[in-house]
């Protein structure tokens, strides 16, 4: 928890006040839905744009939070139910703090996503808070830890809400998914 989830949402939406940020972990205690309306060119050479409406959903974090064990268990069950039963869930972005070496709790959560057959990508956050050599090492080590049990690695992005880095790549990827969903009729 306190991986910079709300800050990343605010960065992606160009609105610093959309998701509430806090220095203490566990601020997000509900499932928050943000309706996003985005436009993208129909093709690289086209001046026409296509509009997509989609939802960015902010779930409580699964890591450390200053809450009771009862609250934590309730959150875990709520998150699991949401991820397993949400039929129109296109992608989960799992946020990993780039300042830290691989954490067991993150790897266990990814194993659950695999078991539940939930599509996901990784967003390494707070890359501005450490020197880039350490960030690169932590990302490399995390992916190496995943390779021990995963045949294929998910897409991953290195982000900083402060410097707005990774924003364009994340939004491009989301637009690609929206295009694929629109073409398949599942939008």
C-alpha positions as CSV (number, residue, x, y, z in Angstrom):
1,X,0.0,0.0,0.0
2,X,1.0,3.7,-0.4
3,X,2.5,2.8,-3.7
4,X,1.3,6.0,-5.3
5,X,-2.0,4.6,-6.8
6,X,-4.0,7.8,-6.4
7,X,-1.2,10.0,-7.7
8,X,-0.9,7.8,-10.8
9,X,-4.7,8.0,-11.4
10,X,-4.5,11.8,-11.0
11,X,-1.6,11.9,-13.4
12,X,-3.4,9.8,-16.1
13,X,-6.5,12.0,-15.8
14,X,-4.7,15.3,-15.6
15,X,-6.6,16.1,-12.4
16,X,-4.6,16.4,-9.1
17,X,-7.8,16.3,-7.0
18,X,-9.6,13.4,-8.6
19,X,-8.3,10.6,-6.4
20,X,-7.6,11.5,-2.8
21,X,-3.9,11.1,-2.0
22,X,-2.5,10.6,1.5
23,X,0.9,10.0,3.1
24,X,-0.5,7.2,5.2
25,X,-1.3,3.8,3.6
26,X,-4.9,2.7,3.3
27,X,-6.6,5.9,2.2
28,X,-8.6,4.1,-0.5
29,X,-11.2,2.0,1.3
30,X,-13.9,1.6,-1.3
31,X,-14.1,0.7,-5.0
32,X,-14.1,4.0,-6.8
33,X,-15.2,4.2,-10.5
34,X,-14.0,7.1,-12.7
35,X,-15.7,7.4,-16.0
36,X,-13.1,8.4,-18.7
37,X,-13.9,9.8,-22.1
38,X,-10.9,9.7,-24.4
39,X,-10.3,10.4,-28.0
40,X,-7.8,8.9,-30.4
41,X,-7.1,9.3,-34.1
42,X,-8.8,6.7,-36.2
43,X,-5.4,6.0,-37.9
44,X,-2.0,7.7,-37.9
45,X,-2.8,9.6,-41.1
46,X,-6.4,10.4,-40.2
47,X,-7.7,13.7,-38.8
48,X,-10.9,11.9,-37.6
49,X,-11.0,10.8,-34.1
50,X,-12.8,8.0,-32.3
51,X,-14.2,8.5,-28.8
52,X,-14.0,5.8,-26.2
53,X,-15.8,5.7,-22.9
54,X,-14.2,3.5,-20.3
55,X,-13.9,3.2,-16.5
56,X,-10.8,3.4,-14.5
57,X,-11.4,1.6,-11.2
58,X,-9.5,2.4,-8.1
59,X,-9.4,-0.6,-5.7
60,X,-8.0,-0.5,-2.1
61,X,-4.4,-1.6,-2.0
62,X,-3.4,-5.1,-0.9
63,X,-0.3,-4.2,1.1
64,X,0.3,-2.5,4.4
65,X,-2.4,-0.2,5.7
66,X,-3.1,1.2,9.1
67,X,-6.4,-0.7,9.5
68,X,-7.8,-3.5,11.6
69,X,-7.3,-7.1,10.6
70,X,-11.1,-7.3,10.1
71,X,-11.0,-4.4,7.7
72,X,-8.1,-5.9,5.8
73,X,-9.8,-9.2,5.4
74,X,-13.0,-7.5,4.2
75,X,-10.9,-5.5,1.6
76,X,-9.1,-8.7,0.5
77,X,-12.5,-10.4,-0.1
78,X,-13.9,-7.4,-1.8
79,X,-10.9,-7.1,-4.1
80,X,-10.9,-10.9,-4.9
81,X,-14.7,-10.8,-5.7
82,X,-14.3,-7.8,-7.9
83,X,-11.4,-9.2,-9.9
84,X,-12.8,-12.7,-10.3
85,X,-16.4,-11.8,-11.1
86,X,-16.2,-8.7,-13.1
87,X,-17.0,-9.9,-16.6
88,X,-16.1,-6.8,-18.5
89,X,-12.7,-6.3,-16.8
90,X,-10.2,-5.6,-19.6
91,X,-7.0,-5.1,-17.6
92,X,-5.6,-4.7,-14.1
93,X,-2.6,-2.5,-13.6
94,X,-0.7,-3.8,-10.6
95,X,1.4,-1.0,-9.1
96,X,4.8,-1.9,-7.8
97,X,7.0,0.6,-5.9
98,X,10.1,0.9,-8.0
99,X,12.2,2.0,-4.9
100,X,12.1,-1.5,-3.5
101,X,13.5,-4.9,-4.3
102,X,10.9,-7.6,-5.2
103,X,8.3,-8.0,-2.4
104,X,6.8,-11.3,-1.5
105,X,3.3,-9.8,-1.2
106,X,3.4,-8.4,-4.7
107,X,4.6,-11.7,-6.2
108,X,1.9,-13.6,-4.3
109,X,-0.8,-11.2,-5.6
110,X,0.4,-11.8,-9.1
111,X,0.1,-15.5,-8.6
112,X,-3.5,-15.0,-7.5
113,X,-4.2,-13.0,-10.6
114,X,-2.8,-15.9,-12.7
115,X,-4.9,-18.4,-10.8
116,X,-8.0,-16.3,-11.3
117,X,-7.1,-15.7,-15.0
118,X,-7.2,-12.0,-14.7
119,X,-5.3,-10.0,-17.4
120,X,-2.8,-7.6,-15.9
121,X,0.2,-5.3,-16.6
122,X,2.7,-3.9,-14.2
123,X,3.2,-0.2,-13.4
124,X,6.4,0.5,-11.5
125,X,5.7,3.7,-9.6
126,X,7.8,6.4,-7.8
127,X,10.7,6.1,-10.2
128,X,11.7,9.7,-9.5
129,X,12.3,8.9,-5.8
130,X,15.4,6.8,-6.3
131,X,18.4,7.0,-8.6
132,X,17.7,5.4,-12.0
133,X,20.3,2.7,-11.6
134,X,18.6,1.3,-8.5
135,X,15.1,1.7,-10.2
136,X,16.4,-0.3,-13.2
137,X,17.9,-2.9,-10.9
138,X,14.7,-3.3,-8.9
139,X,12.6,-3.6,-12.0
140,X,15.0,-6.2,-13.5
141,X,15.1,-8.1,-10.2
142,X,11.3,-8.1,-10.0
143,X,10.9,-9.5,-13.6
144,X,13.6,-12.1,-12.8
145,X,11.6,-13.2,-9.8
146,X,8.5,-13.5,-12.0
147,X,10.4,-15.6,-14.5
148,X,10.9,-18.3,-11.9
149,X,7.2,-19.2,-12.2
150,X,5.9,-17.4,-15.3
151,X,6.4,-18.5,-18.9
152,X,5.5,-15.1,-20.3
153,X,6.0,-11.7,-18.6
154,X,3.3,-9.0,-18.6
155,X,3.7,-5.6,-20.2
156,X,5.4,-3.3,-17.7
157,X,5.7,0.5,-17.4
158,X,8.0,2.6,-15.3
159,X,6.2,5.7,-14.1
160,X,6.5,8.8,-12.0
161,X,3.5,10.9,-11.1
162,X,5.7,13.8,-10.1
163,X,7.6,13.9,-13.4
164,X,4.7,12.6,-15.4
165,X,6.9,9.9,-16.9
166,X,5.3,6.8,-18.3
167,X,2.0,8.6,-18.8
168,X,2.0,8.6,-22.6
169,X,3.0,4.9,-22.8
170,X,0.3,3.9,-20.3
171,X,-2.4,5.9,-22.1
172,X,-1.3,4.6,-25.5
173,X,-1.6,1.1,-24.2
174,X,-5.1,1.8,-22.8
175,X,-6.1,3.3,-26.1
176,X,-4.8,0.2,-27.9
177,X,-6.9,-2.0,-25.6
178,X,-10.0,0.2,-26.2
179,X,-9.4,-0.1,-30.0
180,X,-9.2,-3.9,-29.7
181,X,-12.3,-4.0,-27.6
182,X,-14.2,-1.8,-30.0
183,X,-13.2,-4.0,-33.0
184,X,-14.3,-7.1,-31.1
185,X,-17.6,-5.6,-30.1
186,X,-16.8,-6.0,-26.4
187,X,-16.5,-2.3,-25.6
